[in-house]
Amino acid sequence: MVTARRPAWAGRNFTLLTGATVIANLGSSGALIASAFAVLGAGGSATDVGLVATARTVPLLLFLLIGGALADRLPRHHVMVAANALSCVSQGLFALLVLTGDPQLWQMALLAALGGTGLAFFAPASEGMVLATVSGEQAGRAFAVFRMGMNGANIGGAALGGAMVAAVGPGWVLAIDSAAFALAGALRAFLDVSKVPERAAGRGLRHDLRDGWHEVVSRPWLWAVVVQFAVVNAVVAAAEAVYGPLVAEEHLGGPGPWGLALAAFGVGTVVGALLMTRFKPRRMLLAGVLCVFPLALPSAALAVPLSAAWLTLVMFVTGITIEVFAVNWMTALHQEIPEEKFSRVSSYDWLGSIAVVPLATALAGPVQDLIGRTAALWGCSALIALLTAGVLGIRGVRQLTRRTTEPAAGGAGVEADAVSRC
């Protein structure tokens, strides 16, 4: 009898983290749809849906840096489990309100804010914990598999969540999300941290935040990409959340084709992650940043506008390329950032990625009124292309090189090559 063996990079902790992420994301993706329909079912307007979504985003912005510093100071799995418990409680109460009562807008906004707070503490700790489970030249493959599970869960969760909201109502979907957080937290509680090196005691939260900031600004390749995506994510959000549905309604046949295009993007990310289990470019950051250029294509396709079929193809290809960037970016951070500072750096990366999004989506309508939707979409596309070209001008982006490693005793990685970087 032949017993299947896990590859060396897929250890127990990696398996637990990946399984917990798949479970949590299956629930969360459906819950995002359920929360919107819960607001509408309570008599809320589209503005009220936006207010509840904003209530989730604001604490995320406020607490991300604190969450990153805390995750580098305390055992990360404890932070993750506590954050999952908070999310479990907030979603459970949200479900209870919807199922048994007449939920008020302020109640739903408050519970959404609690969920956002949980995410602010969870996200930096999670990325730091994933970093600690993989080492050596297989890190890129491990990250690709992790993201493949995460992206697949997002797609499946959204599809299942939408169907279940229609079949049984949003309350039960929110209840399932609460249970998913409980199960994911339980799995993460079983992480083996005995081999994770102990960290020296910090000198205070303010010092820890300054230390994390120094790690970011001392590496031009890092802060350049963070600044790039602060703008890129903002204009992509404006195009997809505001302009895309309008173009779909007027030119593509309504929400059906637009939903198909978004689903194609999600499928593309899974294919991109699968590709990255085999593709290991030597200059990983250069390869990753080059793959950001196609992110300008969906806005251009909406500006033309292309037919629904062509837009779907564009979104699929874009999903592949942006996932190639994401895995290479995660691999570069894994290689270059000290483990004991990773969560703080991750929190600055997260903050840069989402900080401008609310402003961009709020200004999308006024900008359209001022210059027209077509010009606004071409502007989104141009900004992405220009910023990406600018980042390629950073020497460290072009020259950051993947280290080759050999496994040492105990599973740690020994560097075999020096890395060329700024």
C-alpha positions as CSV (number, residue, x, y, z in Angstrom):
1,M,0.0,0.0,0.0
2,V,1.4,3.4,-1.0
3,T,0.9,6.2,1.4
4,A,0.7,9.7,-0.1
5,R,3.2,12.1,1.5
6,R,2.8,15.8,1.7
7,P,5.6,17.8,0.0
8,A,8.2,19.2,2.4
9,W,6.9,22.7,2.2
10,A,3.4,21.7,3.2
11,G,3.9,21.1,6.8
12,R,1.3,20.7,9.6
13,N,1.1,24.4,10.3
14,F,0.8,25.3,6.6
15,T,-1.9,22.8,6.2
16,L,-3.9,24.1,9.2
17,L,-3.5,27.7,8.1
18,T,-4.6,26.9,4.5
19,G,-7.6,24.9,5.7
20,A,-8.6,27.5,8.1
21,T,-8.3,30.2,5.5
22,V,-10.5,28.3,3.0
23,I,-13.2,27.7,5.7
24,A,-13.2,31.4,6.8
25,N,-13.2,32.8,3.3
26,L,-16.0,30.5,2.2
27,G,-18.1,32.1,4.9
28,S,-16.9,35.7,4.6
29,S,-17.4,35.9,0.9
30,G,-21.0,34.9,1.2
31,A,-21.5,37.2,4.3
32,L,-20.5,40.3,2.3
33,I,-23.5,39.6,0.0
34,A,-25.7,38.7,2.9
35,S,-25.0,41.9,4.9
36,A,-25.9,44.1,2.0
37,F,-29.2,42.2,1.5
38,A,-29.8,42.3,5.3
39,V,-29.7,46.1,5.1
40,L,-32.0,46.2,2.1
41,G,-34.4,43.8,3.7
42,A,-34.6,46.0,6.8
43,G,-35.8,48.9,4.5
44,G,-32.4,50.4,4.0
45,S,-31.3,52.3,0.9
46,A,-28.2,51.9,-1.3
47,T,-26.7,54.7,0.8
48,D,-27.4,52.7,3.9
49,V,-25.6,49.7,2.4
50,G,-22.6,52.0,1.7
51,L,-22.7,53.2,5.3
52,V,-22.5,49.7,6.7
53,A,-19.7,48.9,4.4
54,T,-17.9,52.1,5.5
55,A,-18.4,51.2,9.1
56,R,-16.4,48.0,8.4
57,T,-13.6,49.9,6.7
58,V,-13.0,52.7,9.1
59,P,-11.8,50.5,12.1
60,L,-9.7,48.5,9.6
61,L,-7.9,51.7,8.8
62,L,-7.6,52.9,12.4
63,F,-6.3,49.6,13.9
64,L,-4.2,48.0,11.2
65,L,-0.9,49.4,12.4
66,I,-1.7,48.6,16.0
67,G,-2.6,45.1,14.9
68,G,0.7,44.7,13.1
69,A,2.7,45.9,16.1
70,L,0.7,43.6,18.5
71,A,1.2,40.6,16.2
72,D,5.0,41.1,16.3
73,R,4.9,41.5,20.1
74,L,2.5,38.6,21.1
75,P,2.3,35.0,19.8
76,R,0.7,35.5,16.3
77,H,-1.6,32.5,16.6
78,H,-3.1,33.9,19.8
79,V,-3.9,37.2,18.0
80,M,-5.4,35.3,15.1
81,V,-7.6,33.2,17.3
82,A,-8.8,36.2,19.3
83,A,-9.6,38.1,16.1
84,N,-11.5,35.1,14.8
85,A,-13.5,35.0,18.1
86,L,-14.4,38.6,17.7
87,S,-15.5,38.1,14.1
88,C,-17.5,35.0,15.2
89,V,-19.3,37.0,17.9
90,S,-20.0,40.0,15.6
91,Q,-21.4,37.9,12.8
92,G,-23.4,35.7,15.2
93,L,-25.1,38.8,16.7
94,F,-25.7,40.2,13.2
95,A,-27.4,36.9,12.3
96,L,-29.4,36.9,15.4
97,L,-30.6,40.5,14.8
98,V,-31.7,39.6,11.2
99,L,-33.3,36.3,12.1
100,T,-35.2,37.3,15.2
101,G,-35.8,41.0,15.2
102,D,-36.0,44.3,13.3
103,P,-32.4,45.3,12.9
104,Q,-31.6,49.0,13.1
105,L,-29.0,50.6,10.8
106,W,-26.9,51.7,13.8
107,Q,-26.8,48.1,15.1
108,M,-25.7,46.7,11.8
109,A,-23.1,49.4,11.4
110,L,-21.7,48.7,14.9
111,L,-21.5,45.0,14.3
112,A,-19.8,45.6,10.9
113,A,-17.3,47.8,12.7
114,L,-16.5,45.0,15.1
115,G,-15.9,42.7,12.2
116,G,-13.6,45.3,10.6
117,T,-11.7,45.6,13.9
118,G,-11.2,41.8,14.0
119,L,-9.8,41.9,10.5
120,A,-7.4,44.7,11.4
121,F,-5.8,42.6,14.0
122,F,-6.1,39.3,12.1
123,A,-4.6,40.3,8.7
124,P,-1.0,41.3,9.8
125,A,-0.8,38.3,12.2
126,S,-2.0,35.9,9.5
127,E,0.6,37.0,7.0
128,G,3.3,36.8,9.6
129,M,2.2,33.3,10.6
130,V,2.2,32.1,7.0
131,L,5.7,33.5,6.6
132,A,6.8,31.4,9.6
133,T,5.5,28.2,8.2
134,V,7.5,28.1,5.0
135,S,11.2,28.5,4.2
136,G,13.7,28.2,1.4
137,E,13.2,28.0,-2.3
138,Q,9.7,26.4,-2.0
139,A,8.3,29.5,-0.4
140,G,6.9,30.8,-3.7
141,R,5.2,27.4,-4.4
142,A,3.7,27.3,-0.9
143,F,2.4,30.9,-1.2
144,A,0.9,30.1,-4.5
145,V,-1.0,27.0,-3.1
146,F,-2.2,29.1,-0.1
147,R,-3.5,31.9,-2.4
148,M,-5.1,29.3,-4.7
149,G,-7.1,28.0,-1.8
150,M,-8.0,31.5,-0.6
151,N,-9.1,32.7,-4.1
152,G,-11.0,29.5,-4.8
153,A,-12.8,29.9,-1.5
154,N,-13.7,33.5,-2.3
155,I,-15.2,32.5,-5.6
156,G,-17.1,29.5,-4.2
157,G,-18.2,31.5,-1.2
158,A,-19.6,34.3,-3.2
159,A,-21.5,31.9,-5.5
160,L,-22.8,29.8,-2.6
161,G,-23.6,32.9,-0.5
162,G,-25.6,34.5,-3.3
163,A,-27.6,31.3,-3.8
164,M,-28.2,30.8,-0.1
165,V,-29.4,34.4,0.4
166,A,-31.9,33.8,-2.3
167,A,-33.0,30.5,-0.9
168,V,-33.0,30.9,2.9
169,G,-32.3,34.6,3.5
170,P,-29.3,36.6,4.7
171,G,-29.6,35.8,8.4
172,W,-28.7,32.1,7.9
173,V,-25.8,33.0,5.7
174,L,-24.5,35.3,8.4
175,A,-24.9,32.5,11.0
176,I,-22.9,30.2,8.8
177,D,-20.2,32.8,8.6
178,S,-20.1,33.0,12.4
179,A,-19.7,29.2,12.6
180,A,-17.0,29.3,9.9
181,F,-15.0,31.8,12.0
182,A,-15.4,29.6,15.0
183,L,-14.1,26.5,13.1
184,A,-11.3,28.5,11.6
185,G,-10.2,29.8,15.0
186,A,-10.3,26.3,16.4
187,L,-8.0,25.0,13.7
188,R,-5.6,27.9,14.2
189,A,-5.5,27.2,18.0
190,F,-3.8,23.9,17.1
191,L,-0.9,25.5,15.3
192,D,2.5,24.3,16.6
193,V,4.6,27.3,17.6
194,S,7.3,25.4,19.5
195,K,9.8,26.0,16.7
196,V,9.0,29.7,16.2
197,P,11.8,31.7,17.8
198,E,11.0,33.8,20.7
199,R,11.1,37.6,20.1
200,A,12.9,40.0,22.3
201,A,10.6,42.2,24.4
202,G,9.7,45.5,22.6
203,R,10.4,49.0,23.9
204,G,6.8,50.2,23.6
205,L,4.1,50.4,20.9
206,R,5.3,53.7,19.5
207,H,8.9,52.4,19.1
208,D,7.6,49.2,17.5
209,L,5.6,51.3,15.0
210,R,8.6,53.5,14.2
211,D,10.7,50.3,13.8
212,G,8.2,48.9,11.3
213,W,8.1,52.2,9.4
214,H,11.9,52.2,9.1
215,E,11.8,48.7,7.6
216,V,9.4,50.0,4.9
217,V,11.1,53.4,4.1
218,S,14.6,51.9,4.1
219,R,13.8,49.7,1.1
220,P,12.9,51.8,-2.0
221,W,11.4,48.8,-3.8
222,L,9.0,48.2,-0.9
223,W,7.6,51.7,-0.3
224,A,7.5,52.3,-4.0
225,V,5.2,49.3,-4.6
226,V,3.1,50.2,-1.5
227,V,2.6,53.8,-2.9
228,Q,1.8,52.3,-6.3
229,F,-0.9,50.1,-5.0
230,A,-2.4,52.8,-2.8
231,V,-3.4,54.5,-6.1
232,V,-3.9,51.4,-8.2
233,N,-6.3,49.8,-5.8
234,A,-8.2,53.0,-5.4
235,V,-8.8,53.6,-9.2
236,V,-9.6,49.9,-9.7
237,A,-12.1,50.1,-6.9
238,A,-13.7,53.2,-8.5
239,A,-13.8,51.5,-11.9
240,E,-15.3,48.2,-10.6
241,A,-17.6,49.5,-7.9
242,V,-19.0,52.6,-9.6
243,Y,-18.2,52.8,-13.4
244,G,-18.4,49.1,-14.2
245,P,-22.0,48.5,-13.2
246,L,-23.1,51.7,-15.0
247,V,-21.4,50.6,-18.2
248,A,-22.9,47.1,-17.8
249,E,-26.4,48.5,-17.4
250,E,-26.1,50.8,-20.5
251,H,-24.0,48.8,-22.9
252,L,-23.5,45.1,-21.8
253,G,-26.9,43.9,-20.9
254,G,-27.1,44.5,-17.2
255,P,-25.7,42.8,-14.0
256,G,-25.5,39.3,-15.5
257,P,-22.6,40.0,-17.9
258,W,-20.9,42.2,-15.3
259,G,-21.1,39.4,-12.7
260,L,-19.7,37.0,-15.2
261,A,-16.8,39.3,-15.9
262,L,-16.0,39.6,-12.2
263,A,-16.2,35.8,-11.8
264,A,-13.8,35.4,-14.7
265,F,-11.3,37.6,-12.8
266,G,-11.7,35.4,-9.8
267,V,-11.1,32.3,-11.9
268,G,-8.1,34.0,-13.4
269,T,-6.5,34.4,-9.9
270,V,-6.9,30.7,-9.3
271,V,-5.2,29.9,-12.6
272,G,-2.5,32.4,-11.8
273,A,-1.8,30.8,-8.5
274,L,-1.6,27.4,-10.1
275,L,0.9,28.8,-12.6
276,M,3.0,30.2,-9.8
277,T,3.4,26.7,-8.3
278,R,5.7,26.1,-11.3
279,F,7.0,29.5,-12.3
280,K,9.9,30.8,-10.2
281,P,11.4,33.8,-11.9
282,R,14.9,34.8,-10.7
283,R,14.1,38.5,-10.6
284,M,10.8,37.9,-8.9
285,L,9.8,41.6,-8.2
286,L,10.6,42.6,-11.8
287,A,8.4,39.8,-13.1
288,G,5.7,40.7,-10.6
289,V,5.6,44.4,-11.4
290,L,5.6,43.8,-15.1
291,C,2.4,41.7,-14.5
292,V,0.7,44.8,-13.1
293,F,0.4,46.5,-16.5
294,P,-2.5,44.4,-17.6
295,L,-4.5,45.7,-14.6
296,A,-5.0,48.8,-16.8
297,L,-6.9,46.8,-19.4
298,P,-10.3,46.4,-17.6
299,S,-10.8,50.2,-17.3
300,A,-9.8,50.6,-20.9
301,A,-12.2,47.9,-22.0
302,L,-15.0,49.7,-20.1
303,A,-14.1,53.0,-21.7
304,V,-14.4,51.7,-25.2
305,P,-16.6,49.7,-24.3
306,L,-15.8,46.2,-25.4
307,S,-18.5,43.6,-25.7
308,A,-19.3,41.5,-22.7
309,A,-17.4,38.5,-24.1
310,W,-14.2,40.5,-24.7
311,L,-14.5,42.1,-21.3
312,T,-14.8,38.7,-19.7
313,L,-11.7,37.6,-21.4
314,V,-9.8,40.7,-20.4
315,M,-10.8,40.2,-16.8
316,F,-9.7,36.5,-16.8
317,V,-6.3,37.4,-18.2
318,T,-6.0,40.3,-15.7
319,G,-6.8,37.9,-12.8
320,I,-3.9,35.6,-13.9
321,T,-1.4,38.4,-14.1
322,I,-2.3,40.1,-10.9
323,E,-2.0,36.8,-9.1
324,V,1.5,36.3,-10.5
325,F,2.4,39.7,-9.0
326,A,0.8,38.8,-5.7
327,V,2.8,35.6,-5.2
328,N,6.0,37.2,-6.3
329,W,5.4,40.1,-3.9
330,M,4.7,37.8,-1.0
331,T,7.8,35.8,-1.8
332,A,9.9,38.9,-1.9
333,L,8.6,40.0,1.5
334,H,9.3,36.6,2.9
335,Q,12.9,36.7,1.7
336,E,13.7,40.2,2.7
337,I,11.8,41.1,5.8
338,P,13.0,39.8,9.2
339,E,10.4,37.4,10.6
340,E,10.1,39.3,13.9
341,K,9.1,42.5,12.0
342,F,7.0,41.0,9.3
343,S,3.6,41.8,10.8
344,R,4.4,45.4,11.2
345,V,5.6,45.7,7.6
346,S,2.5,43.8,6.5
347,S,0.2,46.3,8.4
348,Y,1.8,49.2,6.5
349,D,1.4,47.3,3.2
350,W,-2.3,46.7,4.1
351,L,-2.9,50.3,5.1
352,G,-1.4,51.6,1.9
353,S,-3.5,49.2,-0.1
354,I,-6.9,50.3,1.3
355,A,-6.3,53.8,2.6
356,V,-7.4,55.7,-0.6
357,V,-10.1,53.3,-1.7
358,P,-13.0,55.0,0.2
359,L,-12.0,58.4,-1.1
360,A,-11.7,57.1,-4.7
361,T,-15.1,55.5,-4.6
362,A,-16.6,58.6,-3.1
363,L,-15.1,60.9,-5.8
364,A,-15.9,58.6,-8.7
365,G,-19.3,60.1,-9.3
366,P,-18.2,63.8,-9.1
367,V,-15.2,63.1,-11.4
368,Q,-17.6,61.4,-13.9
369,D,-19.9,64.5,-13.7
370,L,-16.9,66.8,-14.3
371,I,-15.0,65.1,-17.2
372,G,-17.3,62.3,-18.3
373,R,-17.3,58.6,-17.6
374,T,-15.2,57.6,-20.6
375,A,-12.4,60.1,-19.8
376,A,-12.5,59.0,-16.1
377,L,-12.0,55.4,-17.2
378,W,-9.2,56.2,-19.5
379,G,-7.7,58.2,-16.6
380,C,-7.9,55.1,-14.4
381,S,-6.1,53.1,-17.0
382,A,-3.4,55.7,-17.6
383,L,-2.7,56.1,-13.9
384,I,-2.1,52.4,-13.5
385,A,0.2,52.2,-16.5
386,L,2.2,55.4,-15.5
387,L,2.6,54.3,-11.9
388,T,3.8,50.9,-12.9
389,A,6.3,52.3,-15.3
390,G,7.5,54.6,-12.6
391,V,8.0,51.7,-10.2
392,L,10.1,49.9,-12.8
393,G,12.5,52.8,-12.6
394,I,13.5,51.8,-9.0
395,R,16.7,49.9,-9.2
396,G,15.8,47.5,-6.4
397,V,12.6,46.5,-8.2
398,R,14.6,45.5,-11.3
399,Q,17.4,43.8,-9.4
400,L,15.9,42.1,-6.4
401,T,16.9,38.5,-7.0
402,R,15.5,35.3,-5.6
403,R,17.9,33.5,-3.3
404,T,18.6,29.8,-3.8
405,T,18.6,27.9,-0.5
406,E,19.5,24.5,0.7
407,P,17.6,23.0,3.7
408,A,19.6,23.0,6.9
409,A,19.2,20.7,9.8
410,G,15.9,21.3,11.6
411,G,14.3,22.6,8.4
412,A,15.7,26.1,8.3
413,G,17.0,27.5,5.1
414,V,20.7,28.3,4.5
415,E,21.5,31.0,1.9
416,A,23.5,29.7,-1.1
417,D,23.6,32.9,-3.1
418,A,23.9,36.6,-2.2
419,V,21.0,38.8,-3.4
420,S,21.5,41.9,-5.4
421,R,19.2,44.6,-4.0
422,C,19.0,48.3,-2.9
